């Protein structure tokens, strides 16, 4: 399995990137988010997902591991293929899309081309808790942050991870930790966990 490809960025379009590594040109399908991240660069490293079927071998490239992880989660849902997942990641940033799924925002998901109401509902039901585990700092499409500010991201992730290991479900954990850090932005991780244990 290919983990990533690093090399000369030979060609770049909003949907594809060609990276030359050791004399071989790899054509990767990319999202608009990855396209934006690659603009103006002469060299690149893209994390890879290989889609291997009888009739085709397709590579998908991602600027970040989180984008790839979200892509893998999306294609695990029945009715969501690689191209649909890529369209979703082109319609919203990784943070926005994670936020929509976590918030159960079916209305916004349905605005994505090729995504019907049933598939949008399935994505929310199947991925809501899983997306929390990615630790993405979610943002609503309007630009409002759905998780604590960057300064608290490490504490937020540590507290969520500890509480999940104690057996609490991811969605309530994320909501509770978020609320605690909103009220007490400077709270150390131990205090956040203790407060969360009283609230969960």
C-alpha positions in Angstrom: 0.0 0.0 0.0 1.2 3.5 -0.9 1.2 5.8 2.2 2.2 9.0 0.4 4.0 10.2 -2.7 6.6 13.0 -2.6 8.1 14.6 -5.6 8.0 17.3 -8.3 4.5 18.7 -8.9 4.4 18.3 -12.6 0.8 19.3 -13.4 -2.0 20.7 -11.3 -5.7 21.2 -12.0 -8.6 21.7 -9.6 -9.4 17.9 -9.8 -6.0 16.3 -10.5 -2.3 16.5 -9.6 0.6 14.7 -11.3 3.6 14.1 -9.1 6.8 12.9 -10.5 8.8 10.7 -8.1 12.0 8.9 -9.3 11.1 9.2 -12.9 7.5 8.0 -12.6 4.5 10.3 -12.9 1.6 9.5 -10.6 -1.8 10.9 -11.5 -3.9 11.6 -8.4 -7.5 12.7 -8.1 -7.7 15.5 -5.6 -10.3 17.8 -3.9 -10.4 21.5 -4.2 -9.0 21.8 -0.6 -5.9 19.9 -1.7 -5.7 21.9 -4.9 -5.7 25.1 -2.8 -3.0 23.7 -0.6 -0.8 22.8 -3.6 -1.1 26.1 -5.5 2.2 27.8 -6.1 4.3 24.8 -5.0 6.9 23.1 -7.2 7.2 20.0 -5.0 4.5 18.2 -3.0 3.7 15.4 -0.7 0.3 13.8 -0.9 -1.2 11.1 1.3 -2.7 8.4 -0.9 -5.7 6.2 -1.1 -5.6 3.4 -3.7 -8.9 2.4 -5.3 -8.3 -0.9 -7.0 -11.1 -2.5 -9.1 -11.0 -5.0 -11.9 -11.4 -2.3 -14.5 -9.5 0.6 -12.9 -6.7 1.5 -10.5 -7.2 5.0 -9.3 -5.2 7.1 -6.9 -6.7 9.7 -4.7 -4.3 12.3 -3.1 -4.8 14.4 0.0 -2.8 17.3 1.4 -3.4 16.1 5.0 -3.9 12.8 6.8 -7.1 14.2 8.3 -8.6 14.8 4.9 -7.7 11.2 3.9 -9.2 9.8 7.1 -12.5 11.7 6.5 -12.5 10.5 2.9 -12.1 6.9 4.1 -14.9 7.3 6.6 -17.2 8.8 3.8 -16.6 5.9 1.4 -17.3 3.4 4.1 -21.0 4.6 4.0 -23.2 2.7 1.5 -24.0 4.8 -1.5 -20.9 7.0 -1.2 -18.1 6.3 -3.7 -14.7 7.9 -4.2 -15.9 10.6 -6.5 -18.9 11.6 -4.3 -16.6 11.7 -1.3 -14.2 13.9 -3.3 -17.1 16.2 -4.2 -18.0 16.5 -0.6 -14.4 17.4 0.3 -14.4 20.0 -2.5 -17.7 21.6 -1.4 -16.6 22.2 2.2 -13.2 22.3 4.0 -12.4 19.2 6.1 -13.3 21.2 9.3 -16.6 22.4 7.9 -17.6 18.9 6.6 -16.7 17.3 10.0 -18.7 20.0 11.7 -21.8 19.4 9.5 -21.7 15.7 10.2 -21.2 16.1 14.0 -24.0 18.7 14.2 -26.3 16.5 12.1 -26.8 19.2 9.5 -28.7 17.2 6.9 -29.9 20.4 5.1 -26.4 21.6 4.3 -25.2 18.1 3.3 -28.0 17.8 0.8 -26.7 20.9 -1.0 -23.7 18.8 -2.2 -24.1 17.7 -5.8 -25.1 14.1 -6.1 -26.0 13.7 -2.4 -29.7 12.8 -1.7 -31.6 13.0 1.6 -31.2 9.3 2.4 -27.5 9.2 1.9 -27.0 12.4 3.9 -29.0 10.9 6.8 -26.9 7.7 6.5 -23.7 9.7 6.7 -24.8 11.5 9.8 -26.0 8.3 11.6 -23.0 6.2 10.7 -20.2 8.8 11.0 -21.3 11.3 13.7 -19.4 9.5 16.5 -16.5 8.3 14.3 -15.8 11.9 13.1 -15.3 13.0 16.7 -12.4 10.5 17.0 -10.5 12.4 14.2 -10.0 15.4 16.6 -10.6 17.8 13.8 -11.2 21.4 14.9 -14.6 21.8 13.3 -15.9 25.0 11.8 -19.4 25.8 10.6 -19.6 27.0 6.9 -20.4 30.5 8.3 -16.9 30.6 9.7 -17.8 30.0 13.4 -15.6 27.6 15.2 -17.5 24.6 16.6 -14.6 23.5 18.8 -12.4 25.5 21.2 -9.8 27.9 19.9 -6.5 26.5 18.6 -4.8 27.1 22.0 -7.1 24.5 23.5 -7.0 21.9 20.8 -4.4 19.8 22.5 -6.2 19.8 25.8 -9.6 19.2 24.0 -8.1 16.2 22.2 -6.4 14.7 25.3 -9.5 15.1 27.5 -11.8 13.6 24.8 -9.4 10.7 24.3 -9.2 10.0 28.1 -13.0 10.1 28.5 -13.5 7.8 25.5 -11.0 5.3 27.0 -13.1 5.4 30.2 -16.1 4.2 28.2 -18.1 7.3 27.5 -19.5 7.7 24.0 -17.7 10.2 21.7 -20.5 12.6 20.8 -21.5 13.5 24.4 -17.8 13.6 25.4 -17.0 16.2 22.6 -20.0 18.3 23.5 -19.2 18.3 27.2 -15.5 19.1 26.8 -16.3 21.8 24.3 -18.7 23.4 26.8 -16.1 23.2 29.7 -13.4 24.8 27.6 -15.7 27.6 26.5 -16.4 28.5 30.1 -12.8 27.9 31.3 -10.4 28.3 28.4 -7.3 28.1 30.6 -8.3 24.9 32.4 -5.6 22.1 32.5 -6.5 18.7 31.1 -6.9 17.1 34.5 -9.5 19.7 35.6 -11.4 19.4 32.3 -11.6 15.6 32.7 -12.8 15.9 36.4 -15.5 18.4 35.4 -16.6 16.3 32.5 -16.9 13.2 34.7 -19.4 15.1 36.9 -21.4 16.2 33.9 -21.5 13.0 31.8 
